[in-house]
């Protein structure tokens, strides 16, 4: 695990010094993954204070409300004003406990500033498969499937 922290810390420092006109956010999981204090500790180890902040719900389904609550708890545990963004590309119906192309998910709030976070973004392109599972058993991970996109539009 320490090797991973070293790599992430290196990346943060490189981005902080060389990507001067860019906002960078470190992935901090989702609303139910790791408790806020532990995530804050992990973010501190990789020196997240040198970049804009952290990201939540990337490629996941937890509601914006759940993610805002988690983001504020992480920020409080960091004892900082770090910003956070939330991926809302497919969280319109929240999580049903499945992670791989689950049925019944829906597009969330369109990208915008604010919304309880620095920004709400569609980080994962709607319609891109999580893998050969769920409602897309023949679509490999990372490939676009028009049926998945339509399902997100319709919430089916």
trRosetta pair geometry for C-beta under 8 A, 3 or more apart (Angstrom, degrees):
i j d omega theta_ij theta_ji phi_ij phi_ji
1 4 5.6 -53 -158 34 41 113
1 5 6.5 42 146 -19 70 102
2 5 5.5 -51 -150 36 38 114
2 6 6.4 42 150 -23 67 102
3 6 5.6 -52 -152 32 32 114
3 7 6.6 32 151 -18 64 104
4 7 5.7 -54 -149 35 33 111
4 8 6.3 28 155 -14 67 107
5 8 5.8 -58 -145 42 31 108
5 9 6.0 33 155 -21 66 109
5 42 7.5 -127 -104 -154 105 74
5 45 5.0 -44 -153 135 129 123
5 46 5.8 -134 -156 -73 71 85
6 9 5.7 -54 -144 37 28 112
6 10 6.3 33 153 -22 62 105
7 10 5.6 -53 -151 33 30 114
7 11 6.5 30 151 -18 64 104
8 11 5.5 -51 -148 36 35 112
8 12 6.3 38 152 -21 66 102
8 26 7.1 75 -174 -139 116 124
8 46 4.1 -42 116 -127 111 135
9 12 5.7 -49 -147 34 32 113
9 13 6.4 29 155 -16 64 106
9 45 7.0 -86 -69 138 115 66
9 46 4.6 -138 -73 -141 67 59
9 47 5.6 81 -138 13 86 105
10 13 5.9 -60 -150 39 28 108
10 14 6.3 29 153 -19 65 108
11 14 5.7 -55 -146 37 31 112
11 15 6.2 25 158 -14 66 108
11 46 8.0 -9 56 -173 91 117
12 15 6.0 -61 -148 42 27 106
12 16 6.0 28 155 -22 65 111
12 24 7.5 166 -130 118 63 139
12 26 6.7 -15 -89 -72 110 124
12 46 5.4 131 -18 154 142 89
12 47 5.1 165 107 77 145 94
12 48 6.6 -102 -127 -90 145 41
12 50 5.6 106 155 66 105 118
12 51 5.6 -111 -150 -23 89 120
13 16 5.6 -53 -140 37 29 113
13 17 6.3 10 165 -4 64 111
13 47 6.7 40 -61 76 85 144
13 50 6.6 12 -94 109 54 164
14 17 6.4 -72 -147 45 23 96
14 18 5.6 -23 174 20 66 121
14 19 7.8 55 128 -7 68 98
15 18 6.7 -71 -117 55 20 84
15 19 4.6 -25 -158 27 66 125
15 22 7.1 -90 -170 87 95 124
15 24 4.6 67 152 -66 142 168
15 51 6.0 19 101 -97 120 121
16 19 7.5 0 -43 48 11 85
16 24 7.4 -106 -68 42 60 139
16 47 7.9 -65 -26 122 152 116
16 50 4.0 -30 -96 150 155 110
16 51 5.6 -110 -78 -70 92 73
17 20 7.6 -21 172 -65 25 88
19 22 3.9 -44 161 41 107 129
19 24 6.3 89 89 -47 139 123
23 51 7.7 107 -172 176 51 86
23 52 4.1 36 -163 -45 88 155
23 83 8.0 -35 -167 74 125 140
24 51 4.1 -72 80 -158 103 128
24 52 5.7 151 55 15 47 97
25 51 6.9 -173 -81 131 27 122
25 52 5.7 -52 -70 77 73 106
25 53 5.3 -10 -118 80 87 70
25 54 5.5 111 -171 -149 86 11
25 55 4.2 97 129 -43 125 93
25 83 7.6 -84 -99 96 107 91
25 84 7.0 109 -146 -137 124 49
25 85 5.4 -78 -83 21 173 111
26 43 6.2 151 84 -128 138 92
26 46 6.4 143 -133 95 158 136
26 48 5.1 -100 21 -112 139 107
26 51 6.6 119 -28 65 94 140
26 53 7.6 -128 27 128 77 35
26 54 4.9 -40 66 -111 78 77
26 55 6.9 -165 86 14 27 82
27 54 7.2 55 175 -164 3 82
27 55 5.2 -37 -102 65 51 103
27 58 5.5 -64 -125 15 107 145
28 39 5.3 79 -167 -177 101 127
28 42 8.0 148 -128 82 80 116
28 43 6.3 -8 -101 -71 112 123
28 54 4.0 43 -26 169 127 131
28 55 6.3 159 17 65 82 44
28 56 5.6 -38 71 -80 98 74
28 71 7.9 115 79 -106 141 71
28 74 6.1 54 170 -138 152 168
28 84 7.3 -55 30 -131 139 120
29 33 3.7 -111 174 55 135 151
29 34 5.7 118 23 18 168 95
29 39 6.5 -114 28 -110 122 130
29 56 6.9 -9 82 -130 47 71
30 33 5.0 103 49 -24 73 109
30 56 6.3 111 -118 -174 39 80
30 57 5.2 81 -121 -95 84 53
30 58 7.9 -127 -71 33 84 56
30 60 4.5 -104 -95 133 135 175
30 62 5.1 137 -178 2 110 134
30 67 7.3 -66 -157 -99 64 94
30 70 7.6 75 154 70 38 173
31 56 7.0 72 -58 178 67 123
31 57 6.8 19 -25 -75 88 96
31 62 4.1 -171 16 167 122 161
31 63 7.7 -1 -18 48 161 63
31 66 3.9 22 -136 144 167 107
31 67 5.3 -99 -65 -79 108 54
31 69 7.1 57 -140 66 112 97
31 70 4.4 -154 -123 -28 66 142
32 62 6.8 174 -5 -90 94 140
32 66 7.7 -22 -40 172 86 132
32 95 8.0 -101 9 44 132 160
33 39 7.8 87 86 -76 101 124
34 38 4.9 -106 167 88 108 119
34 39 4.8 134 95 -60 112 93
34 42 7.5 29 116 2 159 141
35 38 5.1 83 63 15 80 104
35 39 7.0 -157 93 -6 36 92
36 39 5.7 -59 -143 40 30 109
36 40 6.1 34 157 -22 66 106
36 70 6.4 -167 -83 -158 101 66
36 73 3.6 -99 -93 129 161 107
36 74 4.7 -135 -149 -72 89 57
36 76 7.4 25 153 58 141 93
36 77 4.9 161 138 -14 96 141
37 40 5.7 -52 -147 34 29 113
37 41 6.5 33 152 -21 62 104
37 77 4.8 -156 -100 -137 53 141
38 41 5.6 -52 -151 34 34 115
38 42 6.5 33 151 -18 65 104
39 42 5.6 -53 -149 37 35 112
39 43 6.2 34 153 -18 67 106
39 74 5.2 -52 95 -116 121 114
39 77 7.5 98 68 75 79 145
40 43 5.7 -55 -145 39 31 111
40 44 6.3 35 154 -22 65 105
40 74 5.3 174 -68 -159 88 68
40 77 3.5 -151 -21 110 159 112
40 78 4.5 -148 -145 -62 108 69
41 44 5.7 -53 -148 34 29 112
41 45 6.6 34 152 -24 62 103
41 77 7.8 -64 -32 149 68 121
42 45 5.7 -51 -152 29 33 114
42 46 7.0 12 156 -3 64 104
43 46 6.3 -66 -152 44 33 97
43 48 4.0 -22 176 -7 94 145
43 54 5.9 -55 -117 -73 139 137
43 74 7.2 76 2 -180 149 115
43 78 6.4 -43 85 -95 129 120
43 82 7.8 95 149 177 144 177
44 47 7.4 32 -177 -81 37 32
44 48 6.7 -66 -75 24 31 97
44 49 7.5 28 -122 -19 64 104
44 78 6.6 174 -63 -128 98 83
47 50 4.9 20 144 0 104 116
48 51 6.1 -68 -162 45 54 96
48 53 6.9 45 166 -150 109 29
48 54 6.0 -4 -159 -60 144 99
48 78 7.5 -73 76 -129 125 140
48 82 6.3 30 128 -126 111 147
49 78 7.7 167 -71 180 95 120
49 80 6.1 -132 -104 -125 102 160
49 82 6.7 -98 -101 -79 60 111
52 82 7.7 106 140 -160 43 73
52 83 5.3 -41 162 53 87 117
52 118 7.3 97 158 -148 117 174
53 82 4.1 134 -118 172 90 86
53 83 3.7 -139 -20 68 149 60
53 84 5.0 -123 144 -70 132 50
53 85 7.4 133 85 -10 117 76
53 118 6.5 155 40 -20 149 146
54 71 7.6 -175 82 -131 102 88
54 74 6.7 -76 63 126 148 147
54 82 6.4 40 1 148 91 129
54 84 5.0 -18 71 -111 74 94
54 85 8.0 -155 105 28 38 68
55 58 5.5 52 131 -50 121 113
55 84 6.7 162 -93 -162 26 76
55 85 5.0 -21 -113 65 80 92
55 86 7.5 162 -162 -86 65 27
55 87 6.9 53 176 -31 108 94
55 123 7.1 88 -173 -77 139 155
56 67 4.6 155 116 -158 131 105
56 70 6.1 147 -139 90 150 120
56 71 5.4 -114 -12 -71 147 100
56 84 6.0 34 -8 171 105 123
56 85 7.3 -178 27 88 70 45
56 86 5.1 -23 71 -107 95 74
56 87 7.3 -147 96 14 48 78
56 117 7.8 -138 37 -111 113 146
57 60 4.6 -122 -161 62 60 109
57 61 7.7 -156 -159 24 100 15
57 62 5.3 -124 -110 54 109 96
57 67 4.7 -43 -33 -99 129 138
57 86 5.2 34 35 -161 127 79
57 87 4.6 -152 102 51 87 85
57 88 7.4 45 108 -68 141 46
57 91 6.2 -8 180 -65 139 145
58 87 4.7 114 -102 -15 41 145
58 123 5.1 -61 -131 95 82 155
58 124 6.9 123 -178 -37 63 100
59 87 6.6 -8 -21 120 35 164
59 89 7.9 -14 -95 56 40 125
59 123 6.9 -88 -41 96 65 109
59 124 4.3 106 -93 -61 71 140
59 130 7.3 131 178 -103 112 98
60 87 6.7 106 37 75 75 120
60 90 7.9 -171 100 72 21 98
60 91 7.1 33 105 -81 66 108
60 95 7.1 -23 168 -82 89 116
60 99 7.3 -38 -123 -134 78 89
61 90 6.0 -54 -101 112 76 92
61 91 5.2 156 -162 -107 39 69
61 93 7.7 -27 -173 74 108 72
61 94 6.3 75 147 161 90 29
61 95 4.0 123 94 -88 108 72
61 96 7.4 -46 126 8 153 64
61 99 7.7 -153 4 -118 115 53
61 102 7.1 -22 -62 43 163 128
61 105 5.7 -91 -125 -123 122 125
62 66 4.6 -98 169 84 108 135
62 67 5.7 131 104 -54 109 91
62 91 6.0 -21 75 -134 32 124
62 94 6.5 11 -144 -149 34 70
62 95 5.2 -14 -78 -24 58 117
63 66 4.6 99 58 6 83 100
63 67 6.9 -152 96 -3 45 88
63 91 5.7 157 -107 163 31 111
63 94 4.5 -23 -52 -95 95 92
63 95 7.8 -109 -24 -2 68 77
63 108 8.0 160 -140 -119 51 125
64 67 5.6 -61 -148 42 32 111
64 68 6.1 35 154 -23 69 104
64 86 5.9 111 -130 124 75 153
64 88 5.7 9 -78 -102 107 115
64 91 6.3 134 -43 106 68 134
64 108 6.3 141 -45 -172 106 131
64 109 6.1 24 -58 5 151 125
64 115 6.4 -68 -172 160 140 113
64 116 6.6 125 158 47 102 135
64 117 8.0 -120 -163 -7 94 117
64 120 6.5 -11 -122 -115 126 126
65 68 5.8 -50 -144 33 29 110
65 69 6.5 30 155 -18 61 105
65 116 7.6 126 -105 -17 45 177
66 69 5.8 -57 -154 35 30 113
66 70 6.4 25 151 -14 65 108
66 94 7.5 93 -3 -129 133 102
67 70 5.6 -54 -145 40 34 109
67 71 6.0 37 155 -22 67 107
67 86 4.4 109 128 -127 145 128
67 91 7.6 -11 -19 -167 132 169
67 117 7.4 -26 121 -56 106 135
68 71 5.6 -53 -142 37 30 114
68 72 6.3 28 158 -17 64 106
68 86 7.0 -52 -61 -51 67 151
68 115 7.8 -133 -78 132 125 71
68 116 3.7 -30 -115 148 139 135
68 117 6.1 -127 -103 -50 83 89
69 72 6.1 -58 -150 37 26 107
69 73 6.5 25 153 -18 62 108
70 73 5.6 -58 -149 37 32 112
70 74 6.3 32 154 -19 67 104
71 74 5.8 -52 -147 36 31 109
71 75 6.2 31 154 -18 64 107
71 84 4.1 -158 -150 78 121 154
71 86 6.9 -91 -45 -65 142 104
71 116 7.7 123 57 137 134 94
71 117 5.9 11 104 -104 173 102
72 75 5.5 -52 -143 38 32 114
72 76 6.3 35 155 -20 65 104
73 76 5.7 -51 -147 35 31 111
73 77 6.4 29 153 -16 63 107
74 77 5.7 -58 -148 40 32 110
74 78 6.2 32 152 -20 66 106
74 82 8.0 -69 119 77 96 127
74 84 7.2 90 71 -69 125 150
75 78 5.6 -54 -147 37 31 112
75 80 6.5 -109 -162 71 70 70
75 81 7.4 33 -168 -133 115 21
75 82 5.6 -154 -119 60 87 88
75 84 6.7 -118 -57 -17 111 120
76 79 7.1 26 177 -74 37 47
78 82 5.6 -15 101 11 159 129
83 117 7.6 96 180 177 79 72
83 118 3.8 57 180 -64 117 135
84 117 5.3 -81 92 -148 78 105
84 118 6.0 160 62 2 29 102
85 117 5.7 122 -121 146 30 131
85 118 5.4 -61 -71 63 73 102
85 119 4.7 -9 -120 64 102 85
85 120 7.3 168 -164 -93 76 21
85 121 5.4 16 173 4 124 118
85 123 7.9 118 124 -58 121 119
86 115 7.4 -116 46 105 122 119
86 116 7.7 9 0 84 142 100
86 117 4.8 162 -7 -10 101 164
86 119 7.8 -163 31 97 64 50
86 120 5.4 -24 68 -116 95 69
86 121 7.2 156 77 28 42 73
87 91 7.3 122 108 -21 69 122
87 121 6.0 -44 -104 80 54 83
87 122 7.0 74 -156 -138 74 25
87 123 3.9 -65 -108 21 114 115
87 124 6.2 60 -174 4 136 88
88 91 5.2 -89 -142 39 55 112
88 92 7.7 78 176 -58 87 68
88 107 7.9 58 138 174 81 61
88 108 3.3 -122 175 98 87 131
88 109 4.7 -31 157 50 159 78
88 110 7.8 -93 95 -38 126 6
88 111 7.7 173 52 -78 110 50
88 115 7.9 -57 -42 145 150 158
88 120 4.7 11 -6 -178 135 106
88 121 6.9 134 21 60 83 30
88 122 6.5 -65 70 -80 69 63
89 107 6.9 -54 -178 -136 42 71
89 108 6.5 3 20 31 9 101
89 121 7.6 -21 -45 122 93 57
89 122 3.8 99 -91 -147 95 76
89 123 6.1 -121 -17 42 127 55
89 124 4.7 -162 68 62 152 77
89 125 7.2 -100 -160 -100 149 5
89 126 5.4 -155 178 -62 98 81
89 152 8.0 -17 154 -164 72 149
90 105 5.1 31 172 151 100 128
90 106 7.2 150 -159 80 58 23
90 107 6.4 -46 -101 -101 48 39
90 108 6.5 -32 31 -12 6 95
90 124 6.7 -44 1 78 114 120
90 126 6.2 148 -68 -110 96 84
90 152 5.6 -75 -116 -127 94 123
91 94 6.5 36 -174 -91 74 33
91 95 7.7 -25 -133 -47 82 71
91 105 7.7 -36 -94 -164 23 102
91 108 4.1 15 57 -64 78 137
92 105 7.1 111 49 172 83 62
92 106 3.3 -80 78 98 123 97
92 107 5.2 42 -28 81 136 35
92 108 4.4 -161 -58 -83 69 51
92 109 7.8 153 -91 -25 82 50
92 152 7.8 119 21 -170 125 77
92 155 6.6 -97 100 -96 126 104
93 96 7.7 0 120 -44 108 99
93 104 5.9 -118 112 147 161 81
93 105 5.5 -155 47 -136 112 39
93 106 4.4 95 -22 14 99 104
93 155 5.8 121 -49 -146 130 104
95 98 7.8 -179 -173 43 81 48
96 102 5.4 -176 50 163 115 150
96 103 7.9 -30 39 68 159 64
96 104 6.2 65 -39 77 147 123
96 105 7.5 -121 -2 -69 108 83
98 102 3.7 134 82 -85 120 122
98 134 6.4 129 150 -96 136 114
99 102 7.3 65 -1 -31 7 111
99 130 6.7 -174 136 -177 71 157
100 130 4.4 -153 -137 102 62 131
100 131 5.4 -44 -148 50 119 104
100 133 3.9 13 132 88 131 135
100 134 5.0 -173 112 -23 72 113
101 129 6.0 -11 -72 -146 125 75
101 130 5.0 -154 -34 32 77 105
101 131 7.2 -136 -10 54 111 59
101 133 5.6 152 38 88 110 73
101 134 3.1 180 89 67 86 132
101 135 5.2 -137 151 41 104 71
101 136 4.5 -117 -150 26 159 100
101 139 7.7 125 -87 62 155 114
101 148 6.5 -78 -134 -114 104 119
102 105 5.7 96 80 -33 90 112
102 134 5.2 -102 -74 -132 32 134
102 135 7.3 56 163 -7 13 101
103 134 6.7 -174 -33 -175 67 97
103 135 5.0 113 -77 -54 79 124
103 151 7.3 -97 -137 -168 59 135
103 156 6.8 -41 -169 152 87 51
104 155 6.5 14 -162 169 50 69
104 156 6.5 -26 -89 -160 45 21
105 151 7.2 56 59 131 77 103
105 152 6.2 -22 104 -107 89 75
105 155 7.3 -123 108 -137 22 56
106 152 6.0 128 -144 -163 30 54
106 153 7.8 10 -147 166 73 2
106 154 7.7 -116 -113 89 91 29
106 155 3.7 -3 -84 -98 117 88
107 110 7.9 21 157 -73 118 66
107 126 6.0 -10 -96 -105 99 148
107 152 4.9 85 -49 155 77 98
107 153 6.2 23 -12 -93 122 43
108 120 7.4 -122 122 179 115 122
108 122 7.9 172 58 -92 92 83
109 112 6.8 -73 149 21 110 114
109 115 6.0 154 118 -134 160 147
109 120 5.0 -4 92 142 119 156
110 120 7.7 92 96 104 31 115
110 122 7.4 -35 -147 -36 49 116
111 119 7.0 11 -164 172 81 106
111 120 6.2 -167 -130 99 39 71
111 121 5.1 32 -118 -123 100 48
111 122 5.4 -87 -52 0 102 85
112 115 5.8 106 82 -33 106 122
112 119 6.9 -175 95 -153 35 73
112 120 5.4 12 50 50 76 101
113 118 7.2 -56 -148 158 76 50
113 119 5.2 -48 -110 -101 52 81
114 117 7.4 112 169 59 19 49
114 119 7.5 23 12 -103 31 42
114 120 7.7 -34 82 -5 46 96
115 119 7.5 48 35 -166 112 26
115 120 4.2 -14 62 -28 157 122
116 120 8.0 57 47 -60 83 106
117 120 6.2 115 53 -63 116 66
122 125 7.2 72 144 -105 106 35
122 126 6.6 -47 -166 -29 129 94
124 128 6.0 -131 177 55 89 120
125 128 4.6 80 72 -22 93 121
125 144 7.0 -49 113 -96 128 101
126 148 7.6 -172 166 125 63 91
126 149 5.3 95 129 -125 91 77
126 152 4.8 -141 -162 86 114 161
126 153 7.8 99 156 -50 143 76
127 144 5.2 32 123 -155 105 82
127 145 5.8 -157 -179 62 79 55
127 146 6.4 6 -153 -107 131 26
127 148 4.6 134 -139 88 52 97
127 149 3.0 -7 -81 -62 121 93
127 150 7.9 65 -101 -6 107 53
127 152 6.7 -113 -58 15 65 131
128 142 6.3 -16 -176 -149 109 27
128 143 7.0 159 -149 83 69 20
128 144 5.5 -44 -92 -90 65 61
128 145 7.7 123 -121 14 18 76
128 148 7.4 -125 29 100 15 146
129 132 7.6 37 164 -66 138 42
129 136 4.9 -131 -118 113 113 151
129 139 4.0 -173 -71 119 156 113
129 140 6.5 123 84 90 139 29
129 141 5.8 -128 106 -112 92 31
129 142 6.8 -38 65 27 82 25
129 143 5.3 1 26 61 117 73
129 144 7.5 -171 -9 -99 83 11
129 145 5.3 65 -55 -8 104 120
129 148 6.2 -164 -78 -44 70 162
130 133 6.7 -57 88 56 100 108
130 134 7.1 50 51 16 118 133
130 136 7.9 128 36 58 73 123
130 141 6.0 -24 157 -116 27 88
131 140 6.9 -20 -139 -163 48 41
131 141 4.1 -6 -83 -64 67 98
132 136 7.2 -108 -128 117 39 75
132 137 5.5 45 178 -173 75 45
132 138 6.3 31 -136 -105 99 14
132 139 6.5 169 -97 61 63 40
132 140 6.0 -15 -49 -93 96 46
132 141 7.6 -80 -17 -33 65 71
133 136 7.2 20 63 69 40 71
133 137 6.3 47 -100 -105 15 62
134 137 7.3 -171 61 -62 36 67
135 147 7.4 -137 139 127 106 113
135 148 7.0 144 93 -98 108 77
135 151 6.3 111 110 -95 156 170
136 139 4.0 -40 168 33 114 119
136 145 5.1 154 -128 44 135 174
136 147 7.0 160 -93 81 95 111
136 148 5.5 -12 -60 -66 136 114
139 143 5.3 -141 -176 79 89 113
139 145 4.3 -43 -108 -66 163 133
139 148 7.2 -108 61 -30 166 129
140 143 5.1 73 66 0 79 123
144 148 7.8 -145 -170 53 51 120
144 149 7.4 15 -170 -40 92 119
145 148 4.2 77 79 2 103 110
145 149 7.1 -180 91 -10 56 82
146 149 5.4 -54 -152 35 40 115
146 150 6.3 38 153 -18 71 104
147 150 5.7 -52 -146 38 34 110
147 151 6.3 39 153 -23 65 105
148 151 5.6 -53 -148 34 31 115
148 152 6.6 31 153 -18 63 103
149 152 5.8 -56 -155 34 31 110
149 153 6.6 31 149 -19 64 105
150 153 5.5 -53 -150 35 36 113
150 154 6.1 15 158 -1 69 112
151 154 6.1 -67 -139 51 27 97
151 155 7.6 -160 170 18 57 2
151 156 5.0 -107 -141 71 75 76
152 155 7.5 32 -165 -72 25 42
